[in-house]
Each structure stands twice: as structure tokens, then as C-alpha cells.
Amino acid sequence: MPSRSHDGDGATAVESGTAASSGREQTRQRVVEAAINLLMRGGRDAVTTRAVADAAGLQPPAIYRLFGDKDGLLDAVAAHGFAAFLATKHVDPEPPDPIEDLRAGWDVAVEFGLANPALFTLMYTEPARTTSAAFKAGMEILMGRIRRLAAGGWLRVDEELAAQIIHATARGAVLTWLSLPQNQRNPALLTTLRESMVAAVTNQQPAVQDSGPAGAARALRAALPEQTNLTSAEQRLLREWLNRLAADG
């Protein structure tokens, strides 16, 4: 007697597993949204596992099954915040003015923080929360802005330091603003901090007049006699390389 096929049973099991996974993700999203609503209304202290479970229509043990513990839930809330922030970013791969593009990106970050104070504070007060995929994608956008500044000869400092300065000033601007009484919140504070950031990371005039490797090589070749860290032999070798790159332009 021929054996019976179980292909249908296998397909049913796969469909059942997919449905269960989808349902679990929807429940996680509902819990995260409930936590964010509590966070916005009452601050971090309002986000207890019992309060979140009640708001999401679940029993408290479900929070632990979905997120491990309260810290796991807060990590998920922060990741949601980074995704929401990423959605506000505008990416122009070839901005007409890279410094204005830097200003605009900084303004977007500050505006997001001021519009979502409790969420922003949760996102940035613990370094462990800056590991989400959305945060990393946002950092890639920032590093792209910085690389365009560097390629155009506008960058005054190392790229990594530039990213740290931009982040620190935006985060500091938001947290300082939020710490002030309403009657002491002067918009000039934000403008001054932004312009201080721009002055710290960019040159007033581009060090490289022509974009691309050839222009950068010509700029470095012109400045080479002033530097003292290389030996004479190293300077000759570097000059040979720069001559080749400059000739390509």
C-alpha cells in the first residue's frame, strides 16, 4: 500500500509558525507603543511592567516573555525611537552646499529631541541603547555628510571627532533646553550651539578647491613643505604618490 504524503501537514505547520511569529511581533509592537505613550505622559517612572501590561491589554508575565525584563522593554522602546528619528532624516547624496546640509541635519536632530523629550532622553542617556540597526543607519547618514565635507576640503578635524562633536552638541542642546524653565528657553541658545558646532568641524574656506582625489592631492602637495613629521625620504615618496594622483585630474 503506498505511503501517504505529509506535504500538506508540513505546509500547514510552516503557515502556523509564520502566523505565530507575526502575531508575536504585533503584540511586541503593541506593548512598545503602550510603553511610549506612558513614557510621554508620565516620564520613565511611569513605565512599569504592570502599567505597560495593563495599557497593552496583557498580563505582566507576557512582558517578560516578550522582552526578557524591563530593561529589554526599554531597549525596544529606544530602538523604536531611533527608527522614528531615522524616518525624519532627509538624505541628499549631492547637496549643493554641504555645510548647509550639515546645519539642516543638526536641526532635524534637535527638533526631534524637543518634540519627543522623554523618548529622546531614554534613547541617549545609556550608551547600550545606541546599538539598534536604525541608530547605525542614522550614523551612516551622518558619516556620509562628514565624508562629503572632507572630500570638498571643508572638514577641519578628523571624521570620527567631527561625528562626536556633532552628536555631543545636538544632544547637549536638547538636554540643556529641556532642563531650563520655560521662561528661560531662548532660541538663540540653539542657534549659537549649532554655529559653534559648524565652526568647530569646518573651515571657512575649502582647503581643497577641486573636489576628488586629484584636488585633494594638489592641496596636500602644496602644504607638504610645512609639515615636519615625515623624514626627507618619506616626504619624497609621498610627493611622488601625490604627483601621480594630481596628474589624474
Summary of the structure (lengths in Angstrom):
residues: 249
radius of gyration: 25.8
end to end distance: 79.0
largest distance: 91.7
contacts: 690
relative contact order: 0.08
helix: 77%
strand: 1%
